Amino acid sequence: MTPGGWMAWTLPVALFFWTIACLLVTFTLLAIRYPETPRVGILRIETTRGDRLFISLLGSAFLCLGWLFFFGAPLWGALILCLVYAAAVFRWV
């Protein structure tokens, strides 16, 4: 097996990791520029922007896995569902 041969490094995979890296950099810069105060949402726990990002990424992973199980390969519907979920998390959690 060649080094790195265990993973298919395609354009979608590269875009995925690039997007996660950009989100982390953006949220770090936002935290520096606009210090955040925790807020309490519908989960009744204090969350910051970083917490809500983590919750939305974790939930999106499970949504994508469920989509793959029930509907199969094209994940465009799952992407739309994940974006709606992330918007709801940032709005109400």
Secondary structure, 3 states (H helix, E strand, C coil): CCCCCCCCCCHHHHHHHHHHHHHHHHHHHHHHHCCCCCEECCCCCEECHHHHHHHHHHHHHHHHHHHHHHCCCCCHHHHHHHHHHHHHHHHHC
